[in-house]
Structures are given as structure tokens and as C-alpha cells.
Amino acid sequence: MTESDLHLDVDLDAELDPEDLVDGPPVADVGEPVLVVDDLHIVYRVFGGKAKQVAAAGNENVREAKAPKRSFVKRLLSSTSQHVGAVSEVHAVRGVSFVAHHGESIGIVGINGSGKSTLLRAITGLIPPHQGAVYAAGEPALLGVNAALMPQLTGERNIWIGGLALGLTPKQVEERFDDVVDFADIGDFVYMPMKTYSSGMGARLRFAISSAATPDILMIDEALATGDAAFKARSKARIDEVRKDAGTIFLVSHSISTIDAMCTRVLWLHQGQLVMDGPTDEVLAQYKKFVRAHREAQTSGRAGGVAPRARQKPSRTGR
Amino acid sequence: MTTDTTTGAASGDRGTPGGAGNDPLRPPEPIVPTTSSSELRAVAAQHGLQQMGVRPPLRAYIKDVVSRWAFIRVLGTATAYSKNQNNYLGQLWAVLNPVLNAVTYILIFGFLLNTNRGVENVIAFIVIGTFLFRFVEQSVHGGARSIAQKSNLIRSLHFPRAVLPIAQVVSLLATLVPSLVVMCAIVLLSGLSPRYPTVYVTWQWLLLPCLVALLWLFNTGLAFMVARAVAITPDLDNIISFVLRLVMYGSGVIFPVTHYVSNLSDGVQAVVGPILEYQPVAVFLYLGRSTLTQEPNIPPDPMMWAWAAGWAVVVFVVGFIVFWRGEERYGRD
């Protein structure tokens, strides 16, 4: 059961109360389409994975990268295939289509491993699609704490690298440098290598760097989940600020209350597929029901349908 | 055939999207898009949306890379600095490393084997060879790893990926410049030894920056090519060091390889001779030696400069295009 719990790490309880928002639940002022996602498929190539075992166990997201035709060489290698040519493909997003409009705040929900972060990166253009296409107005930017920079370098160098990589000019980086340091609240640690930072400091700095530029379409990946309460409040304020300037935002979060408070539309992803797309309250009501049912099923000892299928015994899945 | 329990088992009892059906444990059925791909494409075209994650046209790509010059410079110098910061002598190693590398070859090939093979100043010959070849060698290695090493950066930020191999070579150039000063010093000092003829500083030494610039262009082109090859087939990274070792002995880095060509039969000599003489690495080493020393066997030769310029431009342009053509594939895994 503990394994299944990992996959249902959803925060049903309040992290941000809707009342925290000064202007109440957001209302969509829907304009022109700014982002079109057309039958998007994302396939990762994973080296060193045990594709055969995972695929045999019935996880349809994972398959062997090579054709099933067994050549002579393949048979020769089959006894060592775990070690030689252990390449598998993970089909993380499977055929997602939707249109986002100017002024919408779109939340993406789904249990762990449902492809939320991958989808977000793909629509930002960071992961090339395997099939399908993403069309966007302007350049979407990903805001998050996962923007791993160079840990062996000082915070100062990282601010420069991050800022320039975001497309700022050297002058803009210089102007915003102090703001970033203040916001991240790391003081003189900015002149120390980032690998010496505590995890909270590192996350704060990464968030501060990635929010230094204001894009047309903003993607936020779990950014609200880091740091202490004070930083959470500050990062929320920053997101609100960026949100006012950005036309459209996408938010991935495990906190349902955060999504409830910030989004006008919700996409529910399950195993890489879009299972619901609609107004926040409608989708979240269904999603909450789904998550609660799983919680109960788990506590009463019933492994649900979304338990990690890779670990299920083949006898139970072979229908 | 194994089926997915969540979607495969109970597809009959739920048709309406959003309806949890009888079993709240199952998510709704995946939405079947009501608009077709062509309709979506039309919407995108109508509102002037651009496709993401595709390779931009070459001209726009070049412009984008050029506009990121500040990024390249900062990333390059920062990488160069971080390489030597985890020890007591720090940045001094940027110079000490190539010196120790040269000393190893001088001890073995210059003194132990003591065969000068028609070269008057063995120390100058080996030092110039190893210092310049090290730049090529490290550019290829750096280029090979430039994509994989920065996969985190690639997955979180938008920028033309050509920035990475360029920055990698820039970082090597940053460490090369101080070590070239040391190289020139060693060449001059070797001339003071009674065993070797004196080395004079001539006006030709002014050509050294031109040589470095051409070599830089050439190395960047090489880095582009290996970066794409290794990003797509990571196994190639293992082969690179063997290829480089072959190139090292084949280009006369530590002893003049053309010296041995005369031992071959005439037919083979006609083919192998020009290849060994005019292949790019040999050309660059020839120019390095002809500008800095007064070896009678290596006279200054304008033809060699033409060869070097040609190689540099061709390799750079071809490398850039090869890299650009794979742009949309970097970062998929």
C-alpha cells in the first residue's frame, strides 16, 4: 500500500484558502486563442531501464524501444538484454488536444506520474513532440523550482546564466540582480557555490531567477510548494504580479485548493491522456471524488485501478 | 496481451465524459477530441500562432544564436572557471595541466627514445604539438558532452541549443590563452639550451592569434558535429577517445609522421602522403610550428594558411548546419 500512496500524493486540504485571494476566485476574460495543442504525444527514450520487465508487467506507457522482431543478433543478446541495449520508451503524454485562450488560467491536475509536468514542458517547447504539434503566440516560459542551473557555480553566476538564458539582455540582468537576490533572501550566500545551499535556499533562488522575466504565456510547475510559509506568501504575490502581465497561465499543482483559487479552467490528465477539460468547479468536484475514493480504497486494503500497474502481477491484468 | 486495467476493463459502462460511472475508482474515459487536426491547424494559422518545439529556419536560428552572445560568454567563462575550482591550486591548473602533459611526452619521446627524426628542437616541436592538439581534443570531448551535461538547462529554459557547444569551446579558449603564453615561454627557453638552436622572436609570432582564431572556428565546427552525434547516439562517446588517439599519432603531434611516409611503397605513399600532410590537424600544427620556430624542415608556407582557413570555414559551416538540423531532437531524453 505504501507504494500506491506515493502515487496519490494529492493535497486535498487547504494550502491556499480561496479567501486568501483579495479579488476572490478569478474570472476568465476569454479572448483570442493563444495556444493550440494538437494530438500531442511525448515519448521519452530511457537508457538502462528494464523495459522488458516493465512492459511485461502491463504498463502500457512503457514499451521496448526496439521492434519486437527478433533477429539473430537480438536472440544472441537476449540473455544479456538487460545490460546491452537496455533502451526503453516511456510514452508520457498520449494524444492530448486542447485550445487555450488569452486571459485563461488553466490548472492541470492528475495523480503522480500522469504526465502533468511533461505536458507543461512540451507546450513550453522544451521537449520536442513525438507526434502532433503545439502552436503558441509568443514564447511561453516555464516558471518553476526545477530550473536546475549549475550547482558548482556561485549563485551570482547562476543568476547571470539563468537571466541570459531566459532571454534578458546583460543590462536587464544587471538591473534585476538585486531584486532577485532580495527576493530569494539568500544574502551573502549569493557568492557561494549553489551546491552549498540548503534545499530551501536553492529552490528560492531558482524561483527568483525564473520569475525575473515576464512572458506572454506563463507555465508554473509546483512553484507554490517550496519554502516556508513566508516564502510561499511572497512567491504567490510574485505569481499574481506576473499573472497580471502574462496573458495566460498554466499551473501544475498537487494542491487542489491552490488550483481552485487561481484557475478558471482545469485539465485532468490520467496516464498521459486528457480525461476531463472544463470549468474549475466541475472538474475539481469529479477529481476530488476520484481521489477520495482511492484514499478510502487504499485504507480499506483495496488496490485501485490506478495503483502502479508496473508492479501488478501479470495474472491479474491479463484479461 | 496485457491490457490496462483502468481503461481497458470497463470501457462499456462509461460513455459520458466526466461521469464517474458506477465505480468512483476509475477516472473518466479519455476525451476524444471533437475538432480535427486540420481544424486546430487552421485556428493556429488564423491567429498567427507559431509551432513550438520545431527547428527554426536557418537564418532566424543564426540570428538567435548571435543575439545570445552574452549568454555564450558568461556560460563559457563560468564553465572554464568551475572546472578548476575544487582544489588548492585552483585556476593555476589551467596552465599546469598542459605543461605536465607536454613534459610527459618530452621525457618519453624527446629524451628516453631520443630520436629527433629530423627535428632540431624537439622540445619546441612537442610543446607546440601537444598544446595545440589539446585544444582540439578537449573541444571534441567537450562538444560530445555539451548536450547531456546541460540536460537540466535544456529541459527548463528556451534558447538555441547551438549555444552549448559554442560555449564549451569558448570555455576551452579561455583556458587556452594563458597556457599559450606559457607555451611561447617554453619554446623560447628551449632555445637557450646548448643542445638546440636558439629560437628567435620574429614578426611571424604576430600570426599566432590568427592561427588560434582559425583553430577556434575549426574546433567549434567539430564540437557541433560530435554534439549532435553523441546526443542522438550516446554510445559514440566511448569511441571518441580512440579516434582522437589515432588522430594524435596520425598528425605528428609528438614526432613528424611525414618522416615515416618515405618508408612506404610508392603507390601507398602517393595516397597517404598528401592525406597526412593536408588533413586539418596536421595543417594547424604545421602553422603553429612554422610561426614560432625556425625549423629548417618546417618553413613558413602561405599555402598552408589557405588550407587552414579553408578547413576552418568548411568544418564550421558544415558543423553548424549539421547541428541545426537536429535542433528539435535535443532534450528528448
Interface residues (C-beta under 8 A of the other chain):
Chain A: E32 P33 V34 L35 V36 V37 D38 D39 V43 Y44 R45 V46 F47 A56 A57 G58 E60 G95 S97 V99 R121 A122 I123 T124 G125 L126 I127 P128 P129 H130 G132 A133 V134 Y135 A136 A137 E139 P140 A141 L142 G144 N146 A147 A148 L149 M150 Q152 L153 R157 W160 I161 G162 L164 A165 L166 G167 T169 P170 P193 S210 W268 H270 Q271 Q273 L274 V275 M276 D277 G278 E282 V283 Q286 K289 F290 R292 A293 H294 A297 G304 G305 V306 R309 Q312 P314 R316 T317 G318 R319
Chain B: M1 T2 T3 D4 T5 T6 T7 G8 A9 P17 G18 A20 D23 P24 L25 R26 P27 P28 E29 P30 I31 P33 T35 S37 L40 R41 V43 A44 H47 G48 L49 Q50 Q51 M52 G53 V54 R68 A70 F71 V74 L75 A78 T79 Y81 S82 Q85 N86 N152 L153 I154 R155 S156 L157 H158 F159 P234 E328 R329 Y330 G331 R332 D333
